[in-house]
């Protein structure tokens, strides 16, 4: 007959108490998973366009903070980078917020407008690359079908009717295709158009002033070395890798304070809830079994042995509570993704982090509950 650990026998003796403990830990883990999931999804959604840029290096104005707070610089400065060894080509990008009019409700809603050179590859989105020829003509756009539904059922209309007219900044444009980027901190939706159409939509903008400069390097070129050379020669501009450019956007939203604080507070609340639940269960368990523990102490068992039993119970509870909490979180993520259109998915590193928090939560609760054992005297108990 296999030896069953005493800690496990004690837990399963009161099945209802065990079920309550597992449910409580699972609920605490669910709170933590939800907070971390939404936080990561919001930050990840903000950098989707950055990560889909076709470039090795990015040039921006030092005052550039976010896509919604882009600062332009002279396009000629970008062209000067062609003089550096290893630079293959450059490309310009314009960014601004326009007013999209819902074709059905006629209500205006802000939308991020991207102006690109339709003769070059700016984004790696497959649909955008396939439709570049369609936006070469003036007043043609590609619509972000993964944006908020408040813009209208544009994707359905396009699939059913083909090209059709919409209004941006009170000017008629023709939707020539769709792509999937999604809503983010910066915007609820996006449209991509040619640089000529962009300047037509925003007449106060000058074509010589761009918001982002894209640099493609030759195959085998030393990215870090060329980045340092260009940065040294152009101290009035920032030269970044794609990941560094994405980090600028992410850092901007993280520095906004309120969002990060709210999510962090949610994680702390979930952690405290878990500690309280596990402590109550383990404290009750220890209190109910004080005579048994006192007998073991009278027989010569050290406090360390008794502490080990309680800690084992805490570890078992952490695993049993974590698993249903993670499964429930995955289901909730899927529901939230459909409702918010945010890229909220379970990540391995997040699951590991929450598992570690759960173990710490349970072990911490067990350590507090063990103080009852420390002060127990067999003579007093009998």
NORUR-V879557 format. One record per run of one state. SS is the DSSP state (@ for helix, = for strand, . for the rest). FROM is the first residue (numbers start at 1). TO is the last residue. If there is no record, write none. Layout:
SS | FROM | TO
SS | FROM | TO
This chain:
. | 1 | 5
@ | 6 | 13
. | 14 | 14
@ | 15 | 46
. | 47 | 47
@ | 48 | 51
. | 52 | 52
= | 53 | 53
. | 54 | 56
= | 57 | 61
. | 62 | 66
@ | 67 | 69
. | 70 | 72
= | 73 | 74
@ | 75 | 83
. | 84 | 86
= | 87 | 101
. | 102 | 107
= | 108 | 116
. | 117 | 122
= | 123 | 123
. | 124 | 125
@ | 126 | 130
. | 131 | 131
@ | 132 | 135
. | 136 | 139
= | 140 | 144
. | 145 | 148
@ | 149 | 151
. | 152 | 153
@ | 154 | 161
. | 162 | 163
= | 164 | 168
. | 169 | 170
= | 171 | 179
. | 180 | 189
= | 190 | 194
@ | 195 | 201
. | 202 | 208
= | 209 | 210
. | 211 | 211
= | 212 | 217
. | 218 | 222
@ | 223 | 233
. | 234 | 236
= | 237 | 241
@ | 242 | 254
. | 255 | 257
@ | 258 | 288
. | 289 | 289
@ | 290 | 298
. | 299 | 302
@ | 303 | 340
. | 341 | 347
@ | 348 | 369
. | 370 | 370
@ | 371 | 374
. | 375 | 377
@ | 378 | 381
. | 382 | 382
